[in-house]
Amino acid sequence: MWHDRYSVRSTSASIPDLVLDMPKKQKFPYLVGSKWTAQQETWGWRHFQVVNRKNQGAWVFAEMVAACDPAVRFWMNAKLLKDRSQWQAGWKSLHEVEEG
């Protein structure tokens, strides 16, 4: 039941009190393990996988690893993955990347 999951501050709790106690929604909940294709070669590669995430305040960072060369890894702001001019979700062929 809702009262098992959310604490109420007093017996006369108002709606704002209940809202403050709700768990916060995580940004990028499925980030780790996701696969991405860079629109331009990045350190010689286009296909990357997110292997780690780091939350720093309001920022979320993704550790990217090249699919064909695990030595190629870097951290980036996860928000940049939403920019379709730089990244596409999933591993795309060169033909698919060029088609846009």
Biopython code that builds the backbone (N, CA, C, O; Angstrom):
import numpy as np
from Bio.PDB.StructureBuilder import StructureBuilder

atoms = [
    (1, "MET", "N", (0.836, -1.181, 0.000)),
    (1, "MET", "CA", (0.000, 0.000, 0.000)),
    (1, "MET", "C", (0.881, 1.244, 0.000)),
    (1, "MET", "O", (2.056, 1.181, 0.361)),
    (2, "TRP", "N", (0.312, 2.364, -0.403)),
    (2, "TRP", "CA", (1.100, 3.591, -0.520)),
    (2, "TRP", "C", (1.713, 4.001, 0.800)),
    (2, "TRP", "O", (2.813, 4.554, 0.821)),
    (3, "HIS", "N", (1.024, 3.742, 1.913)),
    (3, "HIS", "CA", (1.550, 4.183, 3.199)),
    (3, "HIS", "C", (2.728, 3.331, 3.663)),
    (3, "HIS", "O", (3.487, 3.762, 4.531)),
    (4, "ASP", "N", (2.896, 2.139, 3.110)),
    (4, "ASP", "CA", (4.064, 1.327, 3.430)),
    (4, "ASP", "C", (5.319, 1.873, 2.749)),
    (4, "ASP", "O", (6.425, 1.736, 3.271)),
    (5, "ARG", "N", (5.141, 2.490, 1.584)),
    (5, "ARG", "CA", (6.281, 2.961, 0.797)),
    (5, "ARG", "C", (6.652, 4.411, 1.102)),
    (5, "ARG", "O", (7.826, 4.774, 1.043)),
    (6, "TYR", "N", (5.663, 5.238, 1.427)),
    (6, "TYR", "CA", (5.901, 6.662, 1.656)),
    (6, "TYR", "C", (5.624, 6.991, 3.113)),
    (6, "TYR", "O", (4.607, 6.583, 3.672)),
    (7, "SER", "N", (6.528, 7.724, 3.711)),
    (7, "SER", "CA", (6.307, 8.099, 5.101)),
    (7, "SER", "C", (5.476, 9.374, 5.160)),
    (7, "SER", "O", (5.560, 10.228, 4.277)),
    (8, "VAL", "N", (4.698, 9.484, 6.185)),
    (8, "VAL", "CA", (3.893, 10.682, 6.405)),
    (8, "VAL", "C", (4.484, 11.380, 7.614)),
    (8, "VAL", "O", (4.743, 10.748, 8.638)),
    (9, "ARG", "N", (4.699, 12.684, 7.499)),
    (9, "ARG", "CA", (5.379, 13.430, 8.559)),
    (9, "ARG", "C", (4.510, 13.641, 9.789)),
    (9, "ARG", "O", (5.026, 13.695, 10.905)),
    (10, "SER", "N", (3.225, 13.761, 9.607)),
    (10, "SER", "CA", (2.329, 13.932, 10.747)),
    (10, "SER", "C", (0.971, 13.351, 10.377)),
    (10, "SER", "O", (0.721, 12.993, 9.226)),
    (11, "THR", "N", (0.111, 13.268, 11.367)),
    (11, "THR", "CA", (-1.218, 12.734, 11.093)),
    (11, "THR", "C", (-2.037, 13.679, 10.235)),
    (11, "THR", "O", (-3.004, 13.261, 9.599)),
    (12, "SER", "N", (-1.661, 14.947, 10.210)),
    (12, "SER", "CA", (-2.381, 15.916, 9.372)),
    (12, "SER", "C", (-1.515, 16.295, 8.170)),
    (12, "SER", "O", (-1.387, 17.473, 7.837)),
    (13, "ALA", "N", (-0.930, 15.298, 7.529)),
    (13, "ALA", "CA", (-0.032, 15.545, 6.395)),
    (13, "ALA", "C", (-0.800, 16.149, 5.232)),
    (13, "ALA", "O", (-1.916, 15.738, 4.912)),
    (14, "SER", "N", (-0.176, 17.125, 4.618)),
    (14, "SER", "CA", (-0.776, 17.739, 3.438)),
    (14, "SER", "C", (-0.158, 17.108, 2.197)),
    (14, "SER", "O", (0.821, 16.369, 2.291)),
    (15, "ILE", "N", (-0.726, 17.397, 1.052)),
    (15, "ILE", "CA", (-0.200, 16.869, -0.214)),
    (15, "ILE", "C", (1.270, 17.236, -0.403)),
    (15, "ILE", "O", (2.050, 16.362, -0.781)),
    (16, "PRO", "N", (1.697, 18.490, -0.161)),
    (16, "PRO", "CA", (3.129, 18.798, -0.331)),
    (16, "PRO", "C", (4.036, 17.930, 0.533)),
    (16, "PRO", "O", (5.132, 17.568, 0.104)),
    (17, "ASP", "N", (3.591, 17.586, 1.759)),
    (17, "ASP", "CA", (4.398, 16.715, 2.611)),
    (17, "ASP", "C", (4.571, 15.343, 1.969)),
    (17, "ASP", "O", (5.661, 14.771, 2.006)),
    (18, "LEU", "N", (3.505, 14.818, 1.385)),
    (18, "LEU", "CA", (3.582, 13.507, 0.745)),
    (18, "LEU", "C", (4.475, 13.550, -0.483)),
    (18, "LEU", "O", (5.233, 12.611, -0.725)),
    (19, "VAL", "N", (4.402, 14.614, -1.257)),
    (19, "VAL", "CA", (5.217, 14.749, -2.468)),
    (19, "VAL", "C", (6.691, 14.804, -2.108)),
    (19, "VAL", "O", (7.517, 14.227, -2.815)),
    (20, "LEU", "N", (7.036, 15.481, -1.027)),
    (20, "LEU", "CA", (8.436, 15.583, -0.617)),
    (20, "LEU", "C", (9.023, 14.232, -0.244)),
    (20, "LEU", "O", (10.231, 14.030, -0.368)),
    (21, "ASP", "N", (8.197, 13.312, 0.207)),
    (21, "ASP", "CA", (8.691, 12.011, 0.642)),
    (21, "ASP", "C", (8.738, 10.976, -0.477)),
    (21, "ASP", "O", (9.210, 9.860, -0.260)),
    (22, "MET", "N", (8.259, 11.324, -1.665)),
    (22, "MET", "CA", (8.266, 10.366, -2.772)),
    (22, "MET", "C", (9.688, 10.174, -3.285)),
    (22, "MET", "O", (10.470, 11.126, -3.301)),
    (23, "PRO", "N", (10.038, 8.952, -3.708)),
    (23, "PRO", "CA", (11.381, 8.738, -4.256)),
    (23, "PRO", "C", (11.566, 9.556, -5.528)),
    (23, "PRO", "O", (10.632, 9.731, -6.311)),
    (24, "LYS", "N", (12.790, 10.054, -5.721)),
    (24, "LYS", "CA", (13.086, 10.853, -6.908)),
    (24, "LYS", "C", (13.260, 9.950, -8.118)),
    (24, "LYS", "O", (13.807, 8.852, -8.016)),
    (25, "LYS", "N", (12.791, 10.424, -9.260)),
    (25, "LYS", "CA", (12.924, 9.679, -10.508)),
    (25, "LYS", "C", (14.376, 9.767, -10.970)),
    (25, "LYS", "O", (14.940, 10.858, -11.043)),
    (26, "GLN", "N", (14.975, 8.632, -11.280)),
    (26, "GLN", "CA", (16.361, 8.596, -11.722)),
    (26, "GLN", "C", (16.463, 9.027, -13.185)),
    (26, "GLN", "O", (15.697, 8.567, -14.031)),
    (27, "LYS", "N", (17.416, 9.912, -13.472)),
    (27, "LYS", "CA", (17.674, 10.302, -14.858)),
    (27, "LYS", "C", (18.418, 9.167, -15.550)),
    (27, "LYS", "O", (19.307, 8.559, -14.954)),
    (28, "PHE", "N", (18.071, 8.880, -16.782)),
    (28, "PHE", "CA", (18.717, 7.841, -17.585)),
    (28, "PHE", "C", (18.729, 6.486, -16.861)),
    (28, "PHE", "O", (19.804, 5.941, -16.610)),
    (29, "PRO", "N", (17.567, 5.939, -16.524)),
    (29, "PRO", "CA", (17.532, 4.701, -15.739)),
    (29, "PRO", "C", (18.121, 3.480, -16.437)),
    (29, "PRO", "O", (18.563, 2.550, -15.763)),
    (30, "TYR", "N", (18.140, 3.457, -17.767)),
    (30, "TYR", "CA", (18.648, 2.282, -18.494)),
    (30, "TYR", "C", (19.973, 2.582, -19.183)),
    (30, "TYR", "O", (20.273, 1.992, -20.221)),
    (31, "LEU", "N", (20.755, 3.472, -18.633)),
    (31, "LEU", "CA", (21.991, 3.921, -19.273)),
    (31, "LEU", "C", (23.039, 2.806, -19.361)),
    (31, "LEU", "O", (23.552, 2.527, -20.445)),
    (32, "VAL", "N", (23.356, 2.176, -18.243)),
    (32, "VAL", "CA", (24.407, 1.150, -18.225)),
    (32, "VAL", "C", (23.964, -0.042, -19.068)),
    (32, "VAL", "O", (22.866, -0.571, -18.898)),
    (33, "GLY", "N", (24.843, -0.449, -19.978)),
    (33, "GLY", "CA", (24.552, -1.557, -20.879)),
    (33, "GLY", "C", (24.000, -1.108, -22.223)),
    (33, "GLY", "O", (23.912, -1.906, -23.157)),
    (34, "SER", "N", (23.626, 0.170, -22.328)),
    (34, "SER", "CA", (23.079, 0.644, -23.606)),
    (34, "SER", "C", (24.184, 0.769, -24.648)),
    (34, "SER", "O", (25.347, 1.003, -24.318)),
    (35, "LYS", "N", (23.798, 0.609, -25.913)),
    (35, "LYS", "CA", (24.751, 0.626, -27.034)),
    (35, "LYS", "C", (24.466, 1.841, -27.901)),
    (35, "LYS", "O", (23.311, 2.217, -28.100)),
    (36, "TRP", "N", (25.539, 2.458, -28.419)),
    (36, "TRP", "CA", (25.428, 3.707, -29.160)),
    (36, "TRP", "C", (26.350, 3.721, -30.360)),
    (36, "TRP", "O", (27.417, 3.107, -30.354)),
    (37, "THR", "N", (25.919, 4.433, -31.392)),
    (37, "THR", "CA", (26.731, 4.645, -32.587)),
    (37, "THR", "C", (27.022, 6.131, -32.708)),
    (37, "THR", "O", (26.110, 6.958, -32.718)),
    (38, "ALA", "N", (28.311, 6.459, -32.799)),
    (38, "ALA", "CA", (28.718, 7.853, -32.992)),
    (38, "ALA", "C", (28.517, 8.228, -34.455)),
    (38, "ALA", "O", (28.823, 7.433, -35.344)),
    (39, "GLN", "N", (28.010, 9.419, -34.713)),
    (39, "GLN", "CA", (27.807, 9.881, -36.082)),
    (39, "GLN", "C", (29.147, 10.115, -36.786)),
    (39, "GLN", "O", (29.244, 9.974, -38.005)),
    (40, "GLN", "N", (30.173, 10.470, -36.018)),
    (40, "GLN", "CA", (31.533, 10.662, -36.532)),
    (40, "GLN", "C", (32.455, 9.699, -35.785)),
    (40, "GLN", "O", (32.190, 9.341, -34.638)),
    (41, "GLU", "N", (33.525, 9.289, -36.436)),
    (41, "GLU", "CA", (34.498, 8.434, -35.745)),
    (41, "GLU", "C", (34.972, 9.135, -34.481)),
    (41, "GLU", "O", (35.265, 10.331, -34.483)),
    (42, "THR", "N", (35.040, 8.368, -33.410)),
    (42, "THR", "CA", (35.484, 8.879, -32.119)),
    (42, "THR", "C", (36.618, 7.987, -31.650)),
    (42, "THR", "O", (36.402, 6.811, -31.355)),
    (43, "TRP", "N", (37.813, 8.527, -31.581)),
    (43, "TRP", "CA", (39.021, 7.753, -31.276)),
    (43, "TRP", "C", (39.115, 6.524, -32.178)),
    (43, "TRP", "O", (39.520, 5.447, -31.741)),
    (44, "GLY", "N", (38.741, 6.701, -33.428)),
    (44, "GLY", "CA", (38.873, 5.649, -34.428)),
    (44, "GLY", "C", (37.708, 4.671, -34.503)),
    (44, "GLY", "O", (37.739, 3.746, -35.315)),
    (45, "TRP", "N", (36.694, 4.850, -33.684)),
    (45, "TRP", "CA", (35.582, 3.903, -33.637)),
    (45, "TRP", "C", (34.239, 4.617, -33.680)),
    (45, "TRP", "O", (34.149, 5.819, -33.432)),
    (46, "ARG", "N", (33.200, 3.854, -34.000)),
    (46, "ARG", "CA", (31.835, 4.397, -34.008)),
    (46, "ARG", "C", (30.911, 3.702, -33.007)),
    (46, "ARG", "O", (29.952, 4.309, -32.530)),
    (47, "HIS", "N", (31.191, 2.437, -32.686)),
    (47, "HIS", "CA", (30.289, 1.674, -31.823)),
    (47, "HIS", "C", (30.808, 1.640, -30.389)),
    (47, "HIS", "O", (31.955, 1.276, -30.128)),
    (48, "PHE", "N", (29.925, 2.033, -29.467)),
    (48, "PHE", "CA", (30.293, 2.125, -28.054)),
    (48, "PHE", "C", (29.191, 1.543, -27.183)),
    (48, "PHE", "O", (28.027, 1.459, -27.575)),
    (49, "GLN", "N", (29.607, 1.143, -25.976)),
    (49, "GLN", "CA", (28.652, 0.664, -24.984)),
    (49, "GLN", "C", (28.917, 1.407, -23.679)),
    (49, "GLN", "O", (30.065, 1.687, -23.332)),
    (50, "VAL", "N", (27.841, 1.722, -22.963)),
    (50, "VAL", "CA", (27.973, 2.370, -21.655)),
    (50, "VAL", "C", (28.244, 1.277, -20.627)),
    (50, "VAL", "O", (27.451, 0.348, -20.474)),
    (51, "VAL", "N", (29.372, 1.394, -19.922)),
    (51, "VAL", "CA", (29.737, 0.371, -18.939)),
    (51, "VAL", "C", (29.620, 0.865, -17.502)),
    (51, "VAL", "O", (29.690, 0.071, -16.563)),
    (52, "ASN", "N", (29.441, 2.178, -17.327)),
    (52, "ASN", "CA", (29.358, 2.720, -15.973)),
    (52, "ASN", "C", (28.659, 4.062, -16.025)),
    (52, "ASN", "O", (28.620, 4.707, -17.073)),
    (53, "ARG", "N", (28.117, 4.478, -14.917)),
    (53, "ARG", "CA", (27.506, 5.800, -14.807)),
    (53, "ARG", "C", (27.991, 6.456, -13.524)),
    (53, "ARG", "O", (28.356, 5.783, -12.559)),
    (54, "LYS", "N", (27.987, 7.778, -13.534)),
    (54, "LYS", "CA", (28.404, 8.536, -12.363)),
    (54, "LYS", "C", (27.454, 9.715, -12.232)),
    (54, "LYS", "O", (27.255, 10.472, -13.182)),
    (55, "ASN", "N", (26.870, 9.866, -11.050)),
    (55, "ASN", "CA", (26.012, 11.013, -10.764)),
    (55, "ASN", "C", (26.831, 12.028, -9.981)),
    (55, "ASN", "O", (27.411, 11.704, -8.944)),
    (56, "GLN", "N", (26.876, 13.252, -10.480)),
    (56, "GLN", "CA", (27.559, 14.332, -9.772)),
    (56, "GLN", "C", (26.615, 15.522, -9.729)),
    (56, "GLN", "O", (26.517, 16.292, -10.684)),
    (57, "GLY", "N", (25.929, 15.658, -8.615)),
    (57, "GLY", "CA", (24.928, 16.711, -8.495)),
    (57, "GLY", "C", (23.821, 16.473, -9.501)),
    (57, "GLY", "O", (23.242, 15.388, -9.556)),
    (58, "ALA", "N", (23.528, 17.489, -10.297)),
    (58, "ALA", "CA", (22.472, 17.373, -11.310)),
    (58, "ALA", "C", (22.965, 16.695, -12.580)),
    (58, "ALA", "O", (22.168, 16.413, -13.475)),
    (59, "TRP", "N", (24.255, 16.429, -12.675)),
    (59, "TRP", "CA", (24.847, 15.867, -13.892)),
    (59, "TRP", "C", (24.928, 14.353, -13.813)),
    (59, "TRP", "O", (25.146, 13.784, -12.743)),
    (60, "VAL", "N", (24.748, 13.706, -14.961)),
    (60, "VAL", "CA", (24.923, 12.256, -15.084)),
    (60, "VAL", "C", (25.974, 12.027, -16.165)),
    (60, "VAL", "O", (25.861, 12.551, -17.273)),
    (61, "PHE", "N", (26.992, 11.245, -15.836)),
    (61, "PHE", "CA", (28.058, 10.940, -16.782)),
    (61, "PHE", "C", (28.028, 9.459, -17.137)),
    (61, "PHE", "O", (27.700, 8.612, -16.307)),
    (62, "ALA", "N", (28.376, 9.165, -18.386)),
    (62, "ALA", "CA", (28.414, 7.789, -18.882)),
    (62, "ALA", "C", (29.847, 7.444, -19.259)),
    (62, "ALA", "O", (30.525, 8.226, -19.925)),
    (63, "GLU", "N", (30.309, 6.266, -18.831)),
    (63, "GLU", "CA", (31.615, 5.782, -19.272)),
    (63, "GLU", "C", (31.387, 4.936, -20.515)),
    (63, "GLU", "O", (30.722, 3.901, -20.470)),
    (64, "MET", "N", (31.950, 5.398, -21.624)),
    (64, "MET", "CA", (31.785, 4.751, -22.922)),
    (64, "MET", "C", (33.006, 3.892, -23.213)),
    (64, "MET", "O", (34.134, 4.292, -22.925)),
    (65, "VAL", "N", (32.781, 2.700, -23.787)),
    (65, "VAL", "CA", (33.869, 1.810, -24.187)),
    (65, "VAL", "C", (33.616, 1.392, -25.630)),
    (65, "VAL", "O", (32.507, 0.998, -25.988)),
    (66, "ALA", "N", (34.668, 1.485, -26.460)),
    (66, "ALA", "CA", (34.541, 1.076, -27.861)),
    (66, "ALA", "C", (34.267, -0.424, -27.921)),
    (66, "ALA", "O", (34.918, -1.209, -27.232)),
    (67, "ALA", "N", (33.307, -0.813, -28.742)),
    (67, "ALA", "CA", (32.912, -2.220, -28.840)),
    (67, "ALA", "C", (34.051, -3.111, -29.333)),
    (67, "ALA", "O", (34.171, -4.256, -28.897)),
    (68, "CYS", "N", (34.883, -2.601, -30.230)),
    (68, "CYS", "CA", (35.953, -3.411, -30.828)),
    (68, "CYS", "C", (37.312, -3.204, -30.172)),
    (68, "CYS", "O", (38.278, -3.872, -30.541)),
    (69, "ASP", "N", (37.405, -2.301, -29.213)),
    (69, "ASP", "CA", (38.687, -2.029, -28.559)),
    (69, "ASP", "C", (38.429, -1.552, -27.133)),
    (69, "ASP", "O", (38.262, -0.354, -26.904)),
    (70, "PRO", "N", (38.394, -2.482, -26.165)),
    (70, "PRO", "CA", (38.087, -2.108, -24.784)),
    (70, "PRO", "C", (39.089, -1.136, -24.160)),
    (70, "PRO", "O", (38.819, -0.569, -23.101)),
    (71, "ALA", "N", (40.242, -0.939, -24.804)),
    (71, "ALA", "CA", (41.211, 0.030, -24.289)),
    (71, "ALA", "C", (40.752, 1.466, -24.553)),
    (71, "ALA", "O", (41.226, 2.401, -23.907)),
    (72, "VAL", "N", (39.830, 1.636, -25.501)),
    (72, "VAL", "CA", (39.310, 2.975, -25.812)),
    (72, "VAL", "C", (38.093, 3.212, -24.935)),
    (72, "VAL", "O", (37.034, 2.623, -25.150)),
    (73, "ARG", "N", (38.254, 4.080, -23.948)),
    (73, "ARG", "CA", (37.170, 4.395, -23.018)),
    (73, "ARG", "C", (37.267, 5.843, -22.600)),
    (73, "ARG", "O", (38.357, 6.405, -22.498)),
    (74, "PHE", "N", (36.120, 6.439, -22.362)),
    (74, "PHE", "CA", (36.077, 7.843, -21.958)),
    (74, "PHE", "C", (34.762, 8.117, -21.243)),
    (74, "PHE", "O", (33.788, 7.381, -21.398)),
    (75, "TRP", "N", (34.750, 9.191, -20.457)),
    (75, "TRP", "CA", (33.550, 9.645, -19.763)),
    (75, "TRP", "C", (32.956, 10.813, -20.537)),
    (75, "TRP", "O", (33.686, 11.649, -21.070)),
    (76, "MET", "N", (31.632, 10.868, -20.597)),
    (76, "MET", "CA", (30.956, 11.992, -21.246)),
    (76, "MET", "C", (29.650, 12.287, -20.520)),
    (76, "MET", "O", (29.104, 11.435, -19.819)),
    (77, "ASN", "N", (29.165, 13.499, -20.699)),
    (77, "ASN", "CA", (27.875, 13.880, -20.146)),
    (77, "ASN", "C", (26.800, 13.056, -20.859)),
    (77, "ASN", "O", (26.689, 13.118, -22.083)),
    (78, "ALA", "N", (26.019, 12.297, -20.117)),
    (78, "ALA", "CA", (25.011, 11.415, -20.714)),
    (78, "ALA", "C", (23.966, 12.192, -21.508)),
    (78, "ALA", "O", (23.343, 11.641, -22.415)),
    (79, "LYS", "N", (23.774, 13.444, -21.181)),
    (79, "LYS", "CA", (22.792, 14.262, -21.901)),
    (79, "LYS", "C", (23.159, 14.392, -23.384)),
    (79, "LYS", "O", (22.278, 14.559, -24.227)),
    (80, "LEU", "N", (24.453, 14.317, -23.703)),
    (80, "LEU", "CA", (24.894, 14.424, -25.096)),
    (80, "LEU", "C", (24.396, 13.258, -25.946)),
    (80, "LEU", "O", (24.305, 13.381, -27.167)),
    (81, "LEU", "N", (24.075, 12.136, -25.319)),
    (81, "LEU", "CA", (23.569, 10.983, -26.069)),
    (81, "LEU", "C", (22.195, 11.266, -26.685)),
    (81, "LEU", "O", (21.773, 10.562, -27.602)),
    (82, "LYS", "N", (21.512, 12.271, -26.197)),
    (82, "LYS", "CA", (20.204, 12.637, -26.758)),
    (82, "LYS", "C", (20.334, 13.449, -28.044)),
    (82, "LYS", "O", (19.354, 13.632, -28.767)),
    (83, "ASP", "N", (21.535, 13.934, -28.329)),
    (83, "ASP", "CA", (21.770, 14.748, -29.530)),
    (83, "ASP", "C", (21.940, 13.824, -30.731)),
    (83, "ASP", "O", (22.998, 13.219, -30.903)),
    (84, "ARG", "N", (20.906, 13.709, -31.563)),
    (84, "ARG", "CA", (20.920, 12.786, -32.702)),
    (84, "ARG", "C", (21.915, 13.193, -33.784)),
    (84, "ARG", "O", (22.227, 12.386, -34.659)),
    (85, "SER", "N", (22.420, 14.421, -33.745)),
    (85, "SER", "CA", (23.449, 14.804, -34.712)),
    (85, "SER", "C", (24.809, 14.231, -34.313)),
    (85, "SER", "O", (25.738, 14.229, -35.120)),
    (86, "GLN", "N", (24.934, 13.738, -33.056)),
    (86, "GLN", "CA", (26.187, 13.157, -32.579)),
    (86, "GLN", "C", (26.089, 11.658, -32.310)),
    (86, "GLN", "O", (27.053, 10.924, -32.527)),
    (87, "TRP", "N", (24.921, 11.196, -31.836)),
    (87, "TRP", "CA", (24.781, 9.801, -31.408)),
    (87, "TRP", "C", (23.446, 9.221, -31.852)),
    (87, "TRP", "O", (22.437, 9.925, -31.908)),
    (88, "GLN", "N", (23.453, 7.920, -32.169)),
    (88, "GLN", "CA", (22.226, 7.164, -32.431)),
    (88, "GLN", "C", (22.184, 5.981, -31.474)),
    (88, "GLN", "O", (23.203, 5.334, -31.234)),
    (89, "ALA", "N", (21.018, 5.702, -30.933)),
    (89, "ALA", "CA", (20.865, 4.557, -30.037)),
    (89, "ALA", "C", (21.034, 3.265, -30.824)),
    (89, "ALA", "O", (20.550, 3.147, -31.950)),
    (90, "GLY", "N", (21.723, 2.301, -30.227)),
    (90, "GLY", "CA", (21.967, 1.013, -30.881)),
    (90, "GLY", "C", (23.202, 1.069, -31.758)),
    (90, "GLY", "O", (23.785, 2.131, -31.971)),
    (91, "TRP", "N", (23.594, -0.101, -32.266)),
    (91, "TRP", "CA", (24.742, -0.166, -33.171)),
    (91, "TRP", "C", (24.220, -0.162, -34.590)),
    (91, "TRP", "O", (23.531, -1.093, -35.007)),
    (92, "LYS", "N", (24.543, 0.871, -35.327)),
    (92, "LYS", "CA", (24.075, 1.050, -36.702)),
    (92, "LYS", "C", (25.213, 0.760, -37.673)),
    (92, "LYS", "O", (26.385, 0.943, -37.347)),
    (93, "SER", "N", (24.851, 0.306, -38.875)),
    (93, "SER", "CA", (25.852, 0.107, -39.928)),
    (93, "SER", "C", (26.248, 1.472, -40.482)),
    (93, "SER", "O", (25.541, 2.459, -40.279)),
    (94, "LEU", "N", (27.379, 1.524, -41.179)),
    (94, "LEU", "CA", (27.827, 2.777, -41.783)),
    (94, "LEU", "C", (26.771, 3.291, -42.755)),
    (94, "LEU", "O", (26.535, 4.496, -42.848)),
    (95, "HIS", "N", (26.142, 2.375, -43.474)),
    (95, "HIS", "CA", (25.077, 2.749, -44.411)),
    (95, "HIS", "C", (23.915, 3.436, -43.671)),
    (95, "HIS", "O", (23.399, 4.455, -44.130)),
    (96, "GLU", "N", (23.515, 2.875, -42.531)),
    (96, "GLU", "CA", (22.430, 3.470, -41.740)),
    (96, "GLU", "C", (22.817, 4.839, -41.194)),
    (96, "GLU", "O", (21.984, 5.744, -41.131)),
    (97, "VAL", "N", (24.080, 4.993, -40.799)),
    (97, "VAL", "CA", (24.552, 6.275, -40.274)),
    (97, "VAL", "C", (24.517, 7.329, -41.369)),
    (97, "VAL", "O", (24.092, 8.460, -41.135)),
    (98, "GLU", "N", (24.963, 6.962, -42.559)),
    (98, "GLU", "CA", (25.004, 7.917, -43.669)),
    (98, "GLU", "C", (23.605, 8.322, -44.127)),
    (98, "GLU", "O", (23.400, 9.445, -44.585)),
    (99, "GLU", "N", (22.638, 7.402, -44.001)),
    (99, "GLU", "CA", (21.259, 7.727, -44.366)),
    (99, "GLU", "C", (20.638, 8.706, -43.377)),
    (99, "GLU", "O", (19.719, 9.454, -43.710)),
    (100, "GLY", "N", (21.160, 8.682, -42.154)),
    (100, "GLY", "CA", (20.713, 9.631, -41.156)),
    (100, "GLY", "C", (19.534, 9.234, -40.407)),
    (100, "GLY", "O", (19.077, 9.974, -39.536)),
]
sb = StructureBuilder()
sb.init_structure("model")
sb.init_model(0)
sb.init_chain("A")
sb.init_seg("    ")
for serial, (resi, resn, name, xyz) in enumerate(atoms, 1):
    if name == "N":
        sb.init_residue(resn, " ", resi, " ")
    sb.init_atom(name, np.array(xyz, "f"), 0.0, 1.0, " ", f" {name:<3s}", serial, name[0])
structure = sb.get_structure()
